[in-house]
Amino acid sequence: MEVFIVTIIAVFVTLVSTLIQKKLTDVDLVKSLKAETKRISKDMKEVREDPKKTNELMSKSFEIQKKMMGQTMKPMMISSVVVLVAFFLLSTFFEAEITLVPLPFSLPFIGNGIGWFGIFIIASMISSLIFRKVLDVGF
């Protein structure tokens, strides 16, 4: 039952975070900025011997990275608040780090079982891949 609760919360938090990202990010702009960065990177390889052109292209690349960072930071900060609230609720519900899923083998740094945090991370990663694909948020 606990595994189900943690999984549902993780999927819900991931959906909310993905929707926040979709709503607050101009996906087309980010995609075009990434394409421009790739083009500049390719151009930099071609003019490697000319330091002046390389510096010019590098400063252009930094400007593009700055714009991209501006597009992704606000949604990430808001999503972080949602994730922190979920962590707080889960840590209150599962006061001690209990083993929810015993493993038939031992993993480095994890041991013989996965607690609520590990289940949350695994469920979030899987649901994030699905939601990003379905909602077309992948950059």
C-alpha positions, -999 to +999 in steps of 0.1 A: +000+000+000+028+024+009+045+018-025+013+027-042+009+059-023+044+070-029+041+062-066+008+081-070+023+111-053+054+110-074+034+107-106+011+136-096+041+158-086+058+150-119+026+158-139+022+192-121+059+200-126+056+191-163+025+212-167+042+242-150+072+238-173+049+236-204+029+267-193+058+289-183+083+279-210+083+290-246+091+256-260+095+268-296+120+295-285+140+270-264+141+246-294+152+273-318+179+285-293+192+250-290+194+247-328+212+280-329+237+268-303+244+237-324+249+258-355+273+281-336+292+251-322+296+237-357+308+271-370+333+273-341+349+241-353+353+255-387+370+287-376+391+272-349+423+288-361+408+323-361+407+335-324+387+367-332+359+348-349+360+321-323+356+347-295+328+363-315+309+330-318+316+322-282+300+354-270+270+348-292+267+313-277+269+327-241+240+352-250+219+323-263+227+302-232+216+332-210+183+334-229+177+297-225+185+298-188+160+326-184+134+304-200+140+274-179+148+289-144+114+302-134+095+270-141+123+250-124+121+271-092+083+268-090+085+231-096+111+228-069+086+242-044+060+215-054+087+188-051+098+201-017+062+201-004+058+165-016+091+155+001+079+172+033+046+153+033+062+120+025+088+124+051+061+132+077+041+102+066+071+079+066+089+093+096+118+069+095+135+056+063+117+023+061+123-003+035+092-004+013+105-028-013+130-055-002+155-065-030+168-100-036+202-085-040+223-058-026+231-026-045+260-002-037+249+028-017+213+015-015+216-019+003+190-046+003+158-025-001+144+007-015+127+032+007+101+059-001+127+083-016+141+057-040+105+048-051+097+084-056+128+090-077+122+059-099+085+067-104+093+104-111+119+095-138+096+071-156+065+094-154+086+124-165+097+106-196+061+098-204+047+132-196+074+151-215+067+130-246+029+132-244+028+169-236+056+177-261+078+195-235+111+178-244+136+202-257 
